[in-house]
Amino acid sequence: MISVFDVAAYILEKKGNMTTMKLQKLVYYCQAWSLVWDEEPLFDEKIEAWENGPVVPALYETHRRKYKISQSDVAEGDSDCIKTHASQRETIDAVLEFYGHRSAQWLIELSHSERPWLETRGELKPFEKASKEIAHGVMADYYSGLLENENGKTQKETEASSEDIPF
C-alpha cells in the first residue's frame, strides 16, 4: 500500500513547495475521496481532528516546526510509486485539480465546516487540543453524500427514493 509520505511527495512534486497546513489538508482530501471513488483507503496512517483541521500525525512529525515544506523534506516518500498505481494517481490528480490552487486558510475553513471534522471534535472548544481519529466510515459517508447524479440528487437521495419503488 502507498504511504502518506508517498502521497505527500507526489503532491509536492506536482504542486511545488507549500505550507505544511496546506499539505496536510490536501493529503486529507486525497484520503477522503479515495474512500469514495476507490472504495479503499489511500494510505494506512491515521488522520486526527486537530484544532487547525485534519492532520496526519506521522506526516506532522516530518515537518514539525516548519512553515513551508518541499519534496526533499519528505525523504521517506516515493512519488514514483504513485505513478505506478493508476487509480490512486487519478484520485490524487483529481483532488489537486479541485483543491490544489486553494489557500491553506481556505482549506482549513472548508474542513472546519464539514461533518467528519466537526463530528470527531464533538464538544471540544475551537482551539482545544485533541488527538481523536477521524473514522474512515464518517469520511466515506460524508463525501459520498456530496456526489450528485445527473438528476441533481445526491447518492443518498437517489438510494432513498429507489427504496420506495416497489419493484
GUVO-524083 format. One record per residue (C-alpha): x, y, z. Coordinates in Angstrom, 3 decimals, padded with zeros to 6 digits. Each point is the difference from the previous one (the first is absolute). Layout:
NODE       east      north         up
NODE          X          Y          Z
...
END
This chain:
NODE       east      north         up
NODE    000.000    000.000    000.000
NODE    001.017    003.570   -000.573
NODE    001.062    001.988    003.065
NODE   -000.970    003.533    000.949
NODE    003.618    000.951   -000.703
NODE   -000.319   -001.240   -003.596
NODE   -003.179    002.061   -000.427
NODE    001.681    003.079    001.503
NODE    003.071   -000.400   -002.233
NODE   -002.232   -000.322   -003.077
NODE   -002.044    003.080    000.950
NODE    003.169    002.036    000.561
NODE    001.460   -001.208   -003.301
NODE   -003.164    001.066   -001.847
NODE   -000.733    003.270    001.847
NODE    003.404    001.092    001.307
NODE    000.853    001.343    003.434
NODE   -002.951    000.905    002.210
NODE   -000.936    000.633    003.589
NODE   -000.182   -003.008    002.251
NODE   -003.639    000.853    000.799
NODE   -000.931   -000.137   -003.685
NODE    001.817   -003.307   -000.494
NODE   -001.829   -001.529    002.962
NODE   -003.388    001.033   -001.384
NODE    000.800   -001.240   -003.521
NODE    001.083   -003.367    001.407
NODE   -003.261   -000.133    001.979
NODE   -002.131    000.682   -003.074
NODE    001.945   -002.620   -001.976
NODE   -000.851   -002.566    002.672
NODE   -003.646    001.099    000.183
NODE   -000.607   -000.222   -003.734
NODE    001.909   -003.281   -000.290
NODE   -002.451   -001.459    002.503
NODE   -002.852    001.103   -002.278
NODE    001.338   -000.513   -003.521
NODE    002.308   -002.977    000.565
NODE   -001.950   -001.419    002.956
NODE    003.213   -000.513    001.972
NODE    002.464    002.063    001.993
NODE    002.854    001.559   -001.925
NODE    002.376   -000.452    002.947
NODE   -000.057   -001.645    003.449
NODE    001.166    002.892    002.181
NODE   -002.742    001.466    002.182
NODE   -001.451    003.477   -000.359
NODE   -000.917    001.937    003.132
NODE   -002.337    002.966    000.532
NODE    002.441    002.592    001.318
NODE   -000.964    003.585    000.779
NODE    001.234    001.220   -003.421
NODE   -001.819   -002.726   -001.891
NODE    000.836   -003.551   -001.026
NODE    003.636   -001.010    000.575
NODE    001.961   -003.203   -000.595
NODE    002.226   -000.174    003.116
NODE    002.610   -002.199   -001.725
NODE    000.413    002.613   -002.749
NODE   -000.051    002.825    002.551
NODE    003.065   -001.527    001.674
NODE    001.990    000.455   -003.235
NODE   -000.780    003.711   -000.257
NODE   -000.419    001.014    003.638
NODE    000.994    003.654    000.565
NODE    000.146    000.729   -003.734
NODE   -002.268    002.460   -001.764
NODE    000.755   -001.088   -003.572
NODE    000.900   -003.422   -001.270
NODE    001.653   -001.345   -003.145
NODE    000.230   -003.462   -001.494
NODE    003.474   -000.477    001.475
NODE   -001.499    000.455    003.487
NODE   -001.986   -003.213   -000.502
NODE    003.012   -002.251   -000.527
NODE   -001.880   -003.181    000.896
NODE   -002.552    000.691   -002.765
NODE    000.260   -001.398   -003.524
NODE   -002.066    001.943   -002.530
NODE    000.886   -002.556   -002.685
NODE   -002.043   -002.723    001.706
NODE   -003.133    002.143   -000.503
NODE    000.689    000.091   -003.732
NODE   -000.244   -003.806   -000.182
NODE   -003.432   -000.118    001.688
NODE   -002.409    001.410   -002.600
NODE   -003.185    000.308    002.078
NODE    001.813    001.552    002.968
NODE    001.838    002.419   -002.293
NODE   -003.287    000.985   -001.656
NODE   -001.581    000.631    003.408
NODE    002.885    002.169    001.180
NODE    000.099    001.889   -003.308
NODE   -003.756    000.687    000.200
NODE    000.349    001.273    003.574
NODE    002.894    002.252   -001.041
NODE   -002.017    001.285   -002.955
NODE   -002.822    001.131    002.282
NODE    001.763    000.865    003.282
NODE    003.620    000.561   -001.053
NODE   -000.283    003.685   -000.906
NODE   -001.826    000.882    003.224
NODE    001.745    001.710    002.902
NODE    000.781   -001.801    003.241
NODE   -002.467    002.270    001.800
NODE   -002.781   -000.828   -002.475
NODE    000.659   -003.723    000.487
NODE    000.020    000.382    003.792
NODE   -003.311    001.858   -000.041
NODE   -001.524   -002.575   -002.339
NODE    001.093   -002.944    002.135
NODE   -001.296    001.789    003.128
NODE   -003.453    000.245   -001.593
NODE   -000.245   -003.673   -000.929
NODE   -001.550   -002.810    002.055
NODE    003.045   -002.320    000.336
NODE    002.052    002.627    001.847
NODE   -002.976    001.472    001.900
NODE   -001.358   -003.365    001.112
NODE    003.396   -001.284    001.066
NODE    000.753    003.164    001.978
NODE   -003.405   -000.217    001.674
NODE   -000.334    002.358    002.961
NODE    003.632    001.138   -000.036
NODE    000.604    003.745    000.005
NODE    001.284    001.452   -003.317
NODE    003.660    000.202    001.068
NODE    000.036   -002.909    002.434
NODE    002.696   -002.572   -000.778
NODE   -001.128   -003.544   -000.714
NODE    001.179   -003.152   -001.713
NODE   -003.282   -001.610   -001.010
NODE    000.215   -002.055   -003.178
NODE   -002.352    000.846   -002.867
NODE   -001.625   -003.328   -000.899
NODE    000.119   -001.191   -003.600
NODE   -003.702   -000.803    000.154
NODE   -000.917    003.566    000.940
NODE    002.163    001.368   -002.808
NODE   -001.376   -002.415   -002.604
NODE   -003.592    000.635    001.038
NODE    000.334    003.784   -000.046
NODE    001.907    000.380   -003.273
NODE   -002.047   -002.610   -001.873
NODE   -003.059    002.044    000.964
NODE    001.468    002.973   -001.841
NODE   -000.027   -001.795   -003.326
NODE   -002.952    000.849   -002.170
NODE   -001.422   -002.043   -002.802
NODE   -001.254    001.358   -003.304
NODE   -003.400    000.851    001.582
NODE    001.625    002.322    002.522
NODE   -000.708   -002.358    002.910
NODE    002.644   -001.198    002.378
NODE    000.846   -003.682    000.051
NODE   -001.908   -000.372    003.288
NODE   -003.112    001.713   -001.376
NODE    000.059   -002.320   -003.020
NODE    000.367   -003.091    002.211
NODE   -002.836    001.148    002.271
NODE   -002.387    000.624   -002.894
NODE    000.893   -003.278   -001.716
NODE   -000.755   -001.895    003.231
NODE   -003.530    001.445   -000.125
NODE   -000.606   -001.525   -003.454
NODE   -001.634   -003.404    000.528
NODE    001.711   -001.865   -002.869
END
